[in-house]
């Protein structure tokens, strides 16, 4: 889903999300937690990837996401995303 200038995911969604995975150290993780507002805004949560690996991602609660535009393609960078929002 889109929050305008940036994307968001919620747990239990039905759309595969396009993204990148990085291995980071604890200092960088702490800096990302501050940037993403964890745990007050985004919640850092373990998610399972298509290949079965588990990684950490920042998720919004369903309540925070209510009323936001869904990105059906799962690709926030998709040039046509604004035309396809529901």
PDB file with SEQRES, HELIX, SHEET and CRYST1 records, atoms N, CA, C and O in Angstrom:
SEQRES   1 A   86  UNK UNK UNK UNK UNK UNK UNK UNK UNK UNK UNK UNK UNK          
SEQRES   2 A   86  UNK UNK UNK UNK UNK UNK UNK UNK UNK UNK UNK UNK UNK          
SEQRES   3 A   86  UNK UNK UNK UNK UNK UNK UNK UNK UNK UNK UNK UNK UNK          
SEQRES   4 A   86  UNK UNK UNK UNK UNK UNK UNK UNK UNK UNK UNK UNK UNK          
SEQRES   5 A   86  UNK UNK UNK UNK UNK UNK UNK UNK UNK UNK UNK UNK UNK          
SEQRES   6 A   86  UNK UNK UNK UNK UNK UNK UNK UNK UNK UNK UNK UNK UNK          
SEQRES   7 A   86  UNK UNK UNK UNK UNK UNK UNK UNK                              
HELIX    1 AA1 UNK A   26  UNK A   36  1                                  11    
HELIX    2 AA2 UNK A   62  UNK A   65  1                                   4    
HELIX    3 AA3 UNK A   81  UNK A   84  1                                   4    
SHEET    1 AA1 2 UNK A  43  UNK A  48  0                                        
SHEET    2 AA1 2 UNK A  54  UNK A  59 -1                                        
CRYST1    1.000    1.000    1.000  90.00  90.00  90.00 P 1           1          
ATOM      1  N   UNK A   1       0.822  -1.167   0.000  1.00  0.00           N  
ATOM      2  CA  UNK A   1       0.000   0.000   0.000  1.00  0.00           C  
ATOM      3  C   UNK A   1       0.864   1.228   0.000  1.00  0.00           C  
ATOM      4  O   UNK A   1       2.041   1.169   0.356  1.00  0.00           O  
ATOM      5  N   UNK A   2       0.299   2.321  -0.390  1.00  0.00           N  
ATOM      6  CA  UNK A   2       1.059   3.553  -0.487  1.00  0.00           C  
ATOM      7  C   UNK A   2       0.635   4.518   0.604  1.00  0.00           C  
ATOM      8  O   UNK A   2      -0.551   4.697   0.880  1.00  0.00           O  
ATOM      9  N   UNK A   3       1.633   5.133   1.214  1.00  0.00           N  
ATOM     10  CA  UNK A   3       1.386   6.221   2.159  1.00  0.00           C  
ATOM     11  C   UNK A   3       1.781   7.540   1.514  1.00  0.00           C  
ATOM     12  O   UNK A   3       2.118   8.504   2.202  1.00  0.00           O  
ATOM     13  N   UNK A   4       1.737   7.574   0.189  1.00  0.00           N  
ATOM     14  CA  UNK A   4       2.112   8.766  -0.549  1.00  0.00           C  
ATOM     15  C   UNK A   4       3.580   8.714  -0.942  1.00  0.00           C  
ATOM     16  O   UNK A   4       3.930   8.132  -1.968  1.00  0.00           O  
ATOM     17  N   UNK A   5       4.432   9.317  -0.135  1.00  0.00           N  
ATOM     18  CA  UNK A   5       5.855   9.397  -0.461  1.00  0.00           C  
ATOM     19  C   UNK A   5       6.621   8.116  -0.161  1.00  0.00           C  
ATOM     20  O   UNK A   5       7.799   8.013  -0.504  1.00  0.00           O  
ATOM     21  N   UNK A   6       5.983   7.145   0.468  1.00  0.00           N  
ATOM     22  CA  UNK A   6       6.665   5.891   0.784  1.00  0.00           C  
ATOM     23  C   UNK A   6       5.658   4.756   0.887  1.00  0.00           C  
ATOM     24  O   UNK A   6       4.469   4.990   1.105  1.00  0.00           O  
ATOM     25  N   UNK A   7       6.145   3.506   0.728  1.00  0.00           N  
ATOM     26  CA  UNK A   7       5.259   2.344   0.759  1.00  0.00           C  
ATOM     27  C   UNK A   7       5.115   1.771   2.161  1.00  0.00           C  
ATOM     28  O   UNK A   7       5.792   2.192   3.099  1.00  0.00           O  
ATOM     29  N   UNK A   8       4.212   0.799   2.279  1.00  0.00           N  
ATOM     30  CA  UNK A   8       4.032   0.090   3.545  1.00  0.00           C  
ATOM     31  C   UNK A   8       3.486  -1.304   3.267  1.00  0.00           C  
ATOM     32  O   UNK A   8       2.851  -1.544   2.240  1.00  0.00           O  
ATOM     33  N   UNK A   9       3.744  -2.214   4.196  1.00  0.00           N  
ATOM     34  CA  UNK A   9       3.180  -3.562   4.131  1.00  0.00           C  
ATOM     35  C   UNK A   9       2.416  -3.804   5.415  1.00  0.00           C  
ATOM     36  O   UNK A   9       2.704  -3.204   6.451  1.00  0.00           O  
ATOM     37  N   UNK A  10       1.426  -4.701   5.332  1.00  0.00           N  
ATOM     38  CA  UNK A  10       0.730  -5.165   6.528  1.00  0.00           C  
ATOM     39  C   UNK A  10       0.813  -6.690   6.564  1.00  0.00           C  
ATOM     40  O   UNK A  10       0.940  -7.340   5.527  1.00  0.00           O  
ATOM     41  N   UNK A  11       0.741  -7.236   7.742  1.00  0.00           N  
ATOM     42  CA  UNK A  11       0.766  -8.686   7.895  1.00  0.00           C  
ATOM     43  C   UNK A  11      -0.507  -9.285   7.315  1.00  0.00           C  
ATOM     44  O   UNK A  11      -1.580  -8.688   7.400  1.00  0.00           O  
ATOM     45  N   UNK A  12      -0.379 -10.464   6.728  1.00  0.00           N  
ATOM     46  CA  UNK A  12      -1.550 -11.176   6.242  1.00  0.00           C  
ATOM     47  C   UNK A  12      -2.049 -10.736   4.891  1.00  0.00           C  
ATOM     48  O   UNK A  12      -3.142 -11.125   4.480  1.00  0.00           O  
ATOM     49  N   UNK A  13      -1.273  -9.933   4.188  1.00  0.00           N  
ATOM     50  CA  UNK A  13      -1.696  -9.492   2.868  1.00  0.00           C  
ATOM     51  C   UNK A  13      -1.715 -10.640   1.873  1.00  0.00           C  
ATOM     52  O   UNK A  13      -1.170 -11.710   2.143  1.00  0.00           O  
ATOM     53  N   UNK A  14      -2.343 -10.419   0.723  1.00  0.00           N  
ATOM     54  CA  UNK A  14      -2.467 -11.453  -0.303  1.00  0.00           C  
ATOM     55  C   UNK A  14      -1.592 -11.175  -1.516  1.00  0.00           C  
ATOM     56  O   UNK A  14      -1.558 -11.982  -2.445  1.00  0.00           O  
ATOM     57  N   UNK A  15      -0.887 -10.056  -1.527  1.00  0.00           N  
ATOM     58  CA  UNK A  15      -0.085  -9.660  -2.680  1.00  0.00           C  
ATOM     59  C   UNK A  15       1.388  -9.857  -2.385  1.00  0.00           C  
ATOM     60  O   UNK A  15       1.871  -9.430  -1.336  1.00  0.00           O  
ATOM     61  N   UNK A  16       2.114 -10.503  -3.301  1.00  0.00           N  
ATOM     62  CA  UNK A  16       3.564 -10.597  -3.175  1.00  0.00           C  
ATOM     63  C   UNK A  16       4.148  -9.200  -3.365  1.00  0.00           C  
ATOM     64  O   UNK A  16       3.699  -8.444  -4.227  1.00  0.00           O  
ATOM     65  N   UNK A  17       5.143  -8.866  -2.561  1.00  0.00           N  
ATOM     66  CA  UNK A  17       5.738  -7.537  -2.589  1.00  0.00           C  
ATOM     67  C   UNK A  17       7.128  -7.610  -3.207  1.00  0.00           C  
ATOM     68  O   UNK A  17       7.926  -8.483  -2.865  1.00  0.00           O  
ATOM     69  N   UNK A  18       7.407  -6.693  -4.111  1.00  0.00           N  
ATOM     70  CA  UNK A  18       8.729  -6.587  -4.723  1.00  0.00           C  
ATOM     71  C   UNK A  18       9.619  -5.796  -3.775  1.00  0.00           C  
ATOM     72  O   UNK A  18       9.228  -4.731  -3.297  1.00  0.00           O  
ATOM     73  N   UNK A  19      10.812  -6.312  -3.501  1.00  0.00           N  
ATOM     74  CA  UNK A  19      11.707  -5.596  -2.605  1.00  0.00           C  
ATOM     75  C   UNK A  19      13.108  -6.152  -2.643  1.00  0.00           C  
ATOM     76  O   UNK A  19      13.423  -7.035  -3.440  1.00  0.00           O  
ATOM     77  N   UNK A  20      13.943  -5.626  -1.774  1.00  0.00           N  
ATOM     78  CA  UNK A  20      15.331  -6.046  -1.659  1.00  0.00           C  
ATOM     79  C   UNK A  20      15.607  -6.437  -0.223  1.00  0.00           C  
ATOM     80  O   UNK A  20      14.993  -5.906   0.703  1.00  0.00           O  
ATOM     81  N   UNK A  21      16.534  -7.367  -0.036  1.00  0.00           N  
ATOM     82  CA  UNK A  21      16.914  -7.835   1.294  1.00  0.00           C  
ATOM     83  C   UNK A  21      18.390  -7.514   1.497  1.00  0.00           C  
ATOM     84  O   UNK A  21      19.219  -7.778   0.627  1.00  0.00           O  
ATOM     85  N   UNK A  22      18.706  -6.943   2.657  1.00  0.00           N  
ATOM     86  CA  UNK A  22      20.082  -6.589   2.993  1.00  0.00           C  
ATOM     87  C   UNK A  22      20.461  -7.229   4.320  1.00  0.00           C  
ATOM     88  O   UNK A  22      19.634  -7.334   5.226  1.00  0.00           O  
ATOM     89  N   UNK A  23      21.708  -7.653   4.430  1.00  0.00           N  
ATOM     90  CA  UNK A  23      22.246  -8.101   5.709  1.00  0.00           C  
ATOM     91  C   UNK A  23      22.916  -6.902   6.356  1.00  0.00           C  
ATOM     92  O   UNK A  23      23.783  -6.265   5.757  1.00  0.00           O  
ATOM     93  N   UNK A  24      22.507  -6.594   7.589  1.00  0.00           N  
ATOM     94  CA  UNK A  24      23.039  -5.409   8.270  1.00  0.00           C  
ATOM     95  C   UNK A  24      23.514  -5.778   9.676  1.00  0.00           C  
ATOM     96  O   UNK A  24      23.151  -6.822  10.219  1.00  0.00           O  
ATOM     97  N   UNK A  25      24.325  -4.905  10.242  1.00  0.00           N  
ATOM     98  CA  UNK A  25      24.841  -5.137  11.591  1.00  0.00           C  
ATOM     99  C   UNK A  25      23.894  -4.510  12.621  1.00  0.00           C  
ATOM    100  O   UNK A  25      23.001  -3.748  12.250  1.00  0.00           O  
ATOM    101  N   UNK A  26      24.076  -4.819  13.897  1.00  0.00           N  
ATOM    102  CA  UNK A  26      23.176  -4.308  14.942  1.00  0.00           C  
ATOM    103  C   UNK A  26      23.117  -2.774  15.016  1.00  0.00           C  
ATOM    104  O   UNK A  26      22.058  -2.218  15.310  1.00  0.00           O  
ATOM    105  N   UNK A  27      24.209  -2.100  14.759  1.00  0.00           N  
ATOM    106  CA  UNK A  27      24.215  -0.627  14.804  1.00  0.00           C  
ATOM    107  C   UNK A  27      23.316  -0.071  13.701  1.00  0.00           C  
ATOM    108  O   UNK A  27      22.548   0.864  13.931  1.00  0.00           O  
ATOM    109  N   UNK A  28      23.414  -0.644  12.511  1.00  0.00           N  
ATOM    110  CA  UNK A  28      22.571  -0.202  11.396  1.00  0.00           C  
ATOM    111  C   UNK A  28      21.111  -0.537  11.653  1.00  0.00           C  
ATOM    112  O   UNK A  28      20.227   0.253  11.322  1.00  0.00           O  
ATOM    113  N   UNK A  29      20.847  -1.703  12.243  1.00  0.00           N  
ATOM    114  CA  UNK A  29      19.470  -2.065  12.580  1.00  0.00           C  
ATOM    115  C   UNK A  29      18.874  -1.052  13.561  1.00  0.00           C  
ATOM    116  O   UNK A  29      17.722  -0.646  13.408  1.00  0.00           O  
ATOM    117  N   UNK A  30      19.641  -0.650  14.549  1.00  0.00           N  
ATOM    118  CA  UNK A  30      19.159   0.352  15.512  1.00  0.00           C  
ATOM    119  C   UNK A  30      18.870   1.685  14.808  1.00  0.00           C  
ATOM    120  O   UNK A  30      17.886   2.352  15.125  1.00  0.00           O  
ATOM    121  N   UNK A  31      19.718   2.068  13.864  1.00  0.00           N  
ATOM    122  CA  UNK A  31      19.490   3.310  13.117  1.00  0.00           C  
ATOM    123  C   UNK A  31      18.230   3.193  12.262  1.00  0.00           C  
ATOM    124  O   UNK A  31      17.455   4.146  12.172  1.00  0.00           O  
ATOM    125  N   UNK A  32      18.017   2.037  11.635  1.00  0.00           N  
ATOM    126  CA  UNK A  32      16.797   1.831  10.848  1.00  0.00           C  
ATOM    127  C   UNK A  32      15.558   1.837  11.730  1.00  0.00           C  
ATOM    128  O   UNK A  32      14.521   2.372  11.338  1.00  0.00           O  
ATOM    129  N   UNK A  33      15.655   1.246  12.919  1.00  0.00           N  
ATOM    130  CA  UNK A  33      14.526   1.293  13.857  1.00  0.00           C  
ATOM    131  C   UNK A  33      14.126   2.733  14.150  1.00  0.00           C  
ATOM    132  O   UNK A  33      12.939   3.060  14.178  1.00  0.00           O  
ATOM    133  N   UNK A  34      15.114   3.587  14.367  1.00  0.00           N  
ATOM    134  CA  UNK A  34      14.809   5.012  14.622  1.00  0.00           C  
ATOM    135  C   UNK A  34      14.174   5.657  13.396  1.00  0.00           C  
ATOM    136  O   UNK A  34      13.178   6.371  13.511  1.00  0.00           O  
ATOM    137  N   UNK A  35      14.751   5.407  12.224  1.00  0.00           N  
ATOM    138  CA  UNK A  35      14.240   5.989  10.981  1.00  0.00           C  
ATOM    139  C   UNK A  35      12.804   5.551  10.713  1.00  0.00           C  
ATOM    140  O   UNK A  35      11.970   6.362  10.312  1.00  0.00           O  
ATOM    141  N   UNK A  36      12.515   4.280  10.933  1.00  0.00           N  
ATOM    142  CA  UNK A  36      11.192   3.730  10.636  1.00  0.00           C  
ATOM    143  C   UNK A  36      10.190   3.909  11.781  1.00  0.00           C  
ATOM    144  O   UNK A  36       9.030   3.518  11.657  1.00  0.00           O  
ATOM    145  N   UNK A  37      10.632   4.494  12.880  1.00  0.00           N  
ATOM    146  CA  UNK A  37       9.715   4.743  13.993  1.00  0.00           C  
ATOM    147  C   UNK A  37       9.311   3.487  14.741  1.00  0.00           C  
ATOM    148  O   UNK A  37       8.229   3.436  15.326  1.00  0.00           O  
ATOM    149  N   UNK A  38      10.168   2.470  14.730  1.00  0.00           N  
ATOM    150  CA  UNK A  38       9.884   1.219  15.454  1.00  0.00           C  
ATOM    151  C   UNK A  38      10.109   1.448  16.940  1.00  0.00           C  
ATOM    152  O   UNK A  38      11.154   1.979  17.317  1.00  0.00           O  
ATOM    153  N   UNK A  39       9.185   1.073  17.783  1.00  0.00           N  
ATOM    154  CA  UNK A  39       7.950   0.332  17.521  1.00  0.00           C  
ATOM    155  C   UNK A  39       6.693   1.194  17.485  1.00  0.00           C  
ATOM    156  O   UNK A  39       5.586   0.655  17.475  1.00  0.00           O  
ATOM    157  N   UNK A  40       6.833   2.508  17.465  1.00  0.00           N  
ATOM    158  CA  UNK A  40       5.649   3.372  17.528  1.00  0.00           C  
ATOM    159  C   UNK A  40       4.894   3.477  16.196  1.00  0.00           C  
ATOM    160  O   UNK A  40       3.666   3.569  16.192  1.00  0.00           O  
ATOM    161  N   UNK A  41       5.610   3.464  15.076  1.00  0.00           N  
ATOM    162  CA  UNK A  41       4.942   3.583  13.773  1.00  0.00           C  
ATOM    163  C   UNK A  41       4.963   2.237  13.068  1.00  0.00           C  
ATOM    164  O   UNK A  41       3.953   1.533  13.050  1.00  0.00           O  
ATOM    165  N   UNK A  42       6.081   1.877  12.496  1.00  0.00           N  
ATOM    166  CA  UNK A  42       6.234   0.539  11.918  1.00  0.00           C  
ATOM    167  C   UNK A  42       6.638  -0.439  13.018  1.00  0.00           C  
ATOM    168  O   UNK A  42       7.292  -0.063  13.990  1.00  0.00           O  
ATOM    169  N   UNK A  43       6.237  -1.700  12.847  1.00  0.00           N  
ATOM    170  CA  UNK A  43       6.649  -2.784  13.746  1.00  0.00           C  
ATOM    171  C   UNK A  43       7.627  -3.678  12.996  1.00  0.00           C  
ATOM    172  O   UNK A  43       7.286  -4.233  11.951  1.00  0.00           O  
ATOM    173  N   UNK A  44       8.842  -3.822  13.524  1.00  0.00           N  
ATOM    174  CA  UNK A  44       9.811  -4.741  12.902  1.00  0.00           C  
ATOM    175  C   UNK A  44       9.333  -6.159  13.172  1.00  0.00           C  
ATOM    176  O   UNK A  44       9.182  -6.564  14.325  1.00  0.00           O  
ATOM    177  N   UNK A  45       9.094  -6.918  12.090  1.00  0.00           N  
ATOM    178  CA  UNK A  45       8.439  -8.218  12.172  1.00  0.00           C  
ATOM    179  C   UNK A  45       9.132  -9.214  11.246  1.00  0.00           C  
ATOM    180  O   UNK A  45       9.566  -8.848  10.154  1.00  0.00           O  
ATOM    181  N   UNK A  46       9.238 -10.460  11.672  1.00  0.00           N  
ATOM    182  CA  UNK A  46       9.765 -11.518  10.807  1.00  0.00           C  
ATOM    183  C   UNK A  46       8.704 -11.896   9.780  1.00  0.00           C  
ATOM    184  O   UNK A  46       7.545 -12.124  10.125  1.00  0.00           O  
ATOM    185  N   UNK A  47       9.116 -11.960   8.510  1.00  0.00           N  
ATOM    186  CA  UNK A  47       8.225 -12.409   7.436  1.00  0.00           C  
ATOM    187  C   UNK A  47       8.925 -13.514   6.652  1.00  0.00           C  
ATOM    188  O   UNK A  47      10.153 -13.602   6.652  1.00  0.00           O  
ATOM    189  N   UNK A  48       8.142 -14.351   5.987  1.00  0.00           N  
ATOM    190  CA  UNK A  48       8.698 -15.449   5.187  1.00  0.00           C  
ATOM    191  C   UNK A  48       8.697 -15.058   3.719  1.00  0.00           C  
ATOM    192  O   UNK A  48       7.692 -14.582   3.191  1.00  0.00           O  
ATOM    193  N   UNK A  49       9.829 -15.262   3.069  1.00  0.00           N  
ATOM    194  CA  UNK A  49       9.962 -14.974   1.646  1.00  0.00           C  
ATOM    195  C   UNK A  49       9.461 -16.152   0.812  1.00  0.00           C  
ATOM    196  O   UNK A  49       9.210 -17.238   1.335  1.00  0.00           O  
ATOM    197  N   UNK A  50       9.323 -15.923  -0.472  1.00  0.00           N  
ATOM    198  CA  UNK A  50       8.841 -16.949  -1.395  1.00  0.00           C  
ATOM    199  C   UNK A  50       9.706 -18.213  -1.352  1.00  0.00           C  
ATOM    200  O   UNK A  50       9.195 -19.320  -1.525  1.00  0.00           O  
ATOM    201  N   UNK A  51      11.018 -18.052  -1.121  1.00  0.00           N  
ATOM    202  CA  UNK A  51      11.911 -19.218  -1.088  1.00  0.00           C  
ATOM    203  C   UNK A  51      11.955 -19.899   0.279  1.00  0.00           C  
ATOM    204  O   UNK A  51      12.704 -20.856   0.474  1.00  0.00           O  
ATOM    205  N   UNK A  52      11.154 -19.406   1.224  1.00  0.00           N  
ATOM    206  CA  UNK A  52      11.082 -19.998   2.552  1.00  0.00           C  
ATOM    207  C   UNK A  52      11.975 -19.346   3.585  1.00  0.00           C  
ATOM    208  O   UNK A  52      11.812 -19.591   4.781  1.00  0.00           O  
ATOM    209  N   UNK A  53      12.920 -18.515   3.151  1.00  0.00           N  
ATOM    210  CA  UNK A  53      13.770 -17.802   4.104  1.00  0.00           C  
ATOM    211  C   UNK A  53      12.933 -16.822   4.915  1.00  0.00           C  
ATOM    212  O   UNK A  53      11.913 -16.320   4.443  1.00  0.00           O  
ATOM    213  N   UNK A  54      13.375 -16.556   6.137  1.00  0.00           N  
ATOM    214  CA  UNK A  54      12.696 -15.585   6.997  1.00  0.00           C  
ATOM    215  C   UNK A  54      13.606 -14.373   7.168  1.00  0.00           C  
ATOM    216  O   UNK A  54      14.801 -14.511   7.434  1.00  0.00           O  
ATOM    217  N   UNK A  55      13.024 -13.182   7.012  1.00  0.00           N  
ATOM    218  CA  UNK A  55      13.755 -11.923   7.161  1.00  0.00           C  
ATOM    219  C   UNK A  55      12.928 -10.964   8.001  1.00  0.00           C  
ATOM    220  O   UNK A  55      11.747 -11.205   8.253  1.00  0.00           O  
ATOM    221  N   UNK A  56      13.547  -9.889   8.427  1.00  0.00           N  
ATOM    222  CA  UNK A  56      12.838  -8.850   9.166  1.00  0.00           C  
ATOM    223  C   UNK A  56      12.351  -7.779   8.203  1.00  0.00           C  
ATOM    224  O   UNK A  56      13.058  -7.407   7.267  1.00  0.00           O  
ATOM    225  N   UNK A  57      11.143  -7.289   8.436  1.00  0.00           N  
ATOM    226  CA  UNK A  57      10.565  -6.214   7.636  1.00  0.00           C  
ATOM    227  C   UNK A  57       9.785  -5.301   8.574  1.00  0.00           C  
ATOM    228  O   UNK A  57       9.400  -5.707   9.670  1.00  0.00           O  
ATOM    229  N   UNK A  58       9.560  -4.088   8.143  1.00  0.00           N  
ATOM    230  CA  UNK A  58       8.783  -3.130   8.929  1.00  0.00           C  
ATOM    231  C   UNK A  58       7.352  -3.124   8.401  1.00  0.00           C  
ATOM    232  O   UNK A  58       7.119  -2.845   7.225  1.00  0.00           O  
ATOM    233  N   UNK A  59       6.393  -3.434   9.276  1.00  0.00           N  
ATOM    234  CA  UNK A  59       4.981  -3.536   8.889  1.00  0.00           C  
ATOM    235  C   UNK A  59       4.131  -2.517   9.632  1.00  0.00           C  
ATOM    236  O   UNK A  59       4.434  -2.131  10.761  1.00  0.00           O  
ATOM    237  N   UNK A  60       3.063  -2.092   8.973  1.00  0.00           N  
ATOM    238  CA  UNK A  60       2.040  -1.272   9.619  1.00  0.00           C  
ATOM    239  C   UNK A  60       0.972  -2.191  10.189  1.00  0.00           C  
ATOM    240  O   UNK A  60       0.815  -3.324   9.736  1.00  0.00           O  
ATOM    241  N   UNK A  61       0.249  -1.712  11.166  1.00  0.00           N  
ATOM    242  CA  UNK A  61      -0.897  -2.471  11.666  1.00  0.00           C  
ATOM    243  C   UNK A  61      -2.057  -2.292  10.688  1.00  0.00           C  
ATOM    244  O   UNK A  61      -2.098  -1.301   9.960  1.00  0.00           O  
ATOM    245  N   UNK A  62      -2.995  -3.232  10.661  1.00  0.00           N  
ATOM    246  CA  UNK A  62      -4.168  -3.071   9.788  1.00  0.00           C  
ATOM    247  C   UNK A  62      -4.925  -1.772  10.074  1.00  0.00           C  
ATOM    248  O   UNK A  62      -5.470  -1.158   9.156  1.00  0.00           O  
ATOM    249  N   UNK A  63      -4.961  -1.356  11.324  1.00  0.00           N  
ATOM    250  CA  UNK A  63      -5.653  -0.099  11.669  1.00  0.00           C  
ATOM    251  C   UNK A  63      -4.968   1.096  11.026  1.00  0.00           C  
ATOM    252  O   UNK A  63      -5.640   1.999  10.527  1.00  0.00           O  
ATOM    253  N   UNK A  64      -3.625   1.113  11.031  1.00  0.00           N  
ATOM    254  CA  UNK A  64      -2.887   2.211  10.401  1.00  0.00           C  
ATOM    255  C   UNK A  64      -3.084   2.220   8.891  1.00  0.00           C  
ATOM    256  O   UNK A  64      -3.061   3.281   8.268  1.00  0.00           O  
ATOM    257  N   UNK A  65      -3.275   1.055   8.306  1.00  0.00           N  
ATOM    258  CA  UNK A  65      -3.385   0.930   6.854  1.00  0.00           C  
ATOM    259  C   UNK A  65      -4.791   1.205   6.340  1.00  0.00           C  
ATOM    260  O   UNK A  65      -4.977   1.449   5.148  1.00  0.00           O  
ATOM    261  N   UNK A  66      -5.768   1.168   7.211  1.00  0.00           N  
ATOM    262  CA  UNK A  66      -7.161   1.340   6.787  1.00  0.00           C  
ATOM    263  C   UNK A  66      -7.334   2.642   6.007  1.00  0.00           C  
ATOM    264  O   UNK A  66      -6.918   3.712   6.451  1.00  0.00           O  
ATOM    265  N   UNK A  67      -7.955   2.523   4.838  1.00  0.00           N  
ATOM    266  CA  UNK A  67      -8.235   3.688   4.009  1.00  0.00           C  
ATOM    267  C   UNK A  67      -7.099   4.081   3.084  1.00  0.00           C  
ATOM    268  O   UNK A  67      -7.239   5.024   2.305  1.00  0.00           O  
ATOM    269  N   UNK A  68      -5.981   3.382   3.152  1.00  0.00           N  
ATOM    270  CA  UNK A  68      -4.834   3.681   2.283  1.00  0.00           C  
ATOM    271  C   UNK A  68      -4.985   2.951   0.958  1.00  0.00           C  
ATOM    272  O   UNK A  68      -5.692   1.947   0.866  1.00  0.00           O  
ATOM    273  N   UNK A  69      -4.318   3.460  -0.060  1.00  0.00           N  
ATOM    274  CA  UNK A  69      -4.380   2.855  -1.384  1.00  0.00           C  
ATOM    275  C   UNK A  69      -3.520   1.602  -1.462  1.00  0.00           C  
ATOM    276  O   UNK A  69      -2.336   1.621  -1.126  1.00  0.00           O  
ATOM    277  N   UNK A  70      -4.134   0.516  -1.909  1.00  0.00           N  
ATOM    278  CA  UNK A  70      -3.437  -0.754  -2.120  1.00  0.00           C  
ATOM    279  C   UNK A  70      -2.694  -0.681  -3.445  1.00  0.00           C  
ATOM    280  O   UNK A  70      -3.174  -0.051  -4.388  1.00  0.00           O  
ATOM    281  N   UNK A  71      -1.530  -1.315  -3.532  1.00  0.00           N  
ATOM    282  CA  UNK A  71      -0.763  -1.382  -4.772  1.00  0.00           C  
ATOM    283  C   UNK A  71      -0.887  -2.816  -5.295  1.00  0.00           C  
ATOM    284  O   UNK A  71      -0.150  -3.696  -4.852  1.00  0.00           O  
ATOM    285  N   UNK A  72      -1.806  -3.061  -6.229  1.00  0.00           N  
ATOM    286  CA  UNK A  72      -2.091  -4.428  -6.675  1.00  0.00           C  
ATOM    287  C   UNK A  72      -0.878  -5.175  -7.219  1.00  0.00           C  
ATOM    288  O   UNK A  72      -0.786  -6.392  -7.059  1.00  0.00           O  
ATOM    289  N   UNK A  73       0.053  -4.473  -7.858  1.00  0.00           N  
ATOM    290  CA  UNK A  73       1.220  -5.144  -8.426  1.00  0.00           C  
ATOM    291  C   UNK A  73       2.225  -5.555  -7.354  1.00  0.00           C  
ATOM    292  O   UNK A  73       3.072  -6.413  -7.602  1.00  0.00           O  
ATOM    293  N   UNK A  74       2.145  -4.956  -6.171  1.00  0.00           N  
ATOM    294  CA  UNK A  74       3.124  -5.211  -5.129  1.00  0.00           C  
ATOM    295  C   UNK A  74       4.430  -4.480  -5.345  1.00  0.00           C  
ATOM    296  O   UNK A  74       5.364  -4.644  -4.560  1.00  0.00           O  
ATOM    297  N   UNK A  75       4.516  -3.675  -6.393  1.00  0.00           N  
ATOM    298  CA  UNK A  75       5.742  -2.952  -6.734  1.00  0.00           C  
ATOM    299  C   UNK A  75       5.503  -1.453  -6.626  1.00  0.00           C  
ATOM    300  O   UNK A  75       4.919  -0.841  -7.521  1.00  0.00           O  
ATOM    301  N   UNK A  76       5.955  -0.871  -5.529  1.00  0.00           N  
ATOM    302  CA  UNK A  76       5.739   0.557  -5.276  1.00  0.00           C  
ATOM    303  C   UNK A  76       6.419   1.428  -6.311  1.00  0.00           C  
ATOM    304  O   UNK A  76       5.987   2.556  -6.549  1.00  0.00           O  
ATOM    305  N   UNK A  77       7.483   0.923  -6.935  1.00  0.00           N  
ATOM    306  CA  UNK A  77       8.198   1.716  -7.940  1.00  0.00           C  
ATOM    307  C   UNK A  77       7.571   1.616  -9.322  1.00  0.00           C  
ATOM    308  O   UNK A  77       8.019   2.280 -10.257  1.00  0.00           O  
ATOM    309  N   UNK A  78       6.532   0.785  -9.461  1.00  0.00           N  
ATOM    310  CA  UNK A  78       5.852   0.601 -10.734  1.00  0.00           C  
ATOM    311  C   UNK A  78       5.330   1.948 -11.239  1.00  0.00           C  
ATOM    312  O   UNK A  78       4.571   2.623 -10.543  1.00  0.00           O  
ATOM    313  N   UNK A  79       5.731   2.329 -12.428  1.00  0.00           N  
ATOM    314  CA  UNK A  79       5.357   3.639 -12.979  1.00  0.00           C  
ATOM    315  C   UNK A  79       3.851   3.792 -13.134  1.00  0.00           C  
ATOM    316  O   UNK A  79       3.339   4.912 -13.098  1.00  0.00           O  
ATOM    317  N   UNK A  80       3.138   2.695 -13.303  1.00  0.00           N  
ATOM    318  CA  UNK A  80       1.689   2.769 -13.518  1.00  0.00           C  
ATOM    319  C   UNK A  80       0.901   2.589 -12.232  1.00  0.00           C  
ATOM    320  O   UNK A  80      -0.323   2.472 -12.283  1.00  0.00           O  
ATOM    321  N   UNK A  81       1.553   2.561 -11.091  1.00  0.00           N  
ATOM    322  CA  UNK A  81       0.865   2.213  -9.848  1.00  0.00           C  
ATOM    323  C   UNK A  81      -0.286   3.145  -9.526  1.00  0.00           C  
ATOM    324  O   UNK A  81      -1.320   2.683  -9.044  1.00  0.00           O  
ATOM    325  N   UNK A  82      -0.150   4.431  -9.772  1.00  0.00           N  
ATOM    326  CA  UNK A  82      -1.217   5.352  -9.413  1.00  0.00           C  
ATOM    327  C   UNK A  82      -2.494   5.071 -10.191  1.00  0.00           C  
ATOM    328  O   UNK A  82      -3.594   5.273  -9.676  1.00  0.00           O  
ATOM    329  N   UNK A  83      -2.353   4.605 -11.434  1.00  0.00           N  
ATOM    330  CA  UNK A  83      -3.530   4.310 -12.239  1.00  0.00           C  
ATOM    331  C   UNK A  83      -4.206   3.020 -11.798  1.00  0.00           C  
ATOM    332  O   UNK A  83      -5.379   2.807 -12.106  1.00  0.00           O  
ATOM    333  N   UNK A  84      -3.482   2.144 -11.073  1.00  0.00           N  
ATOM    334  CA  UNK A  84      -4.008   0.838 -10.721  1.00  0.00           C  
ATOM    335  C   UNK A  84      -4.437   0.714  -9.259  1.00  0.00           C  
ATOM    336  O   UNK A  84      -4.856  -0.365  -8.840  1.00  0.00           O  
ATOM    337  N   UNK A  85      -4.346   1.771  -8.486  1.00  0.00           N  
ATOM    338  CA  UNK A  85      -4.684   1.680  -7.069  1.00  0.00           C  
ATOM    339  C   UNK A  85      -6.153   1.380  -6.888  1.00  0.00           C  
ATOM    340  O   UNK A  85      -7.001   1.817  -7.666  1.00  0.00           O  
ATOM    341  N   UNK A  86      -6.438   0.614  -5.832  1.00  0.00           N  
ATOM    342  CA  UNK A  86      -7.833   0.327  -5.477  1.00  0.00           C  
ATOM    343  C   UNK A  86      -8.020   0.641  -4.014  1.00  0.00           C  
ATOM    344  O   UNK A  86      -9.119   0.478  -3.483  1.00  0.00           O  
TER     345      UNK A  86                                                      
END                                                                             
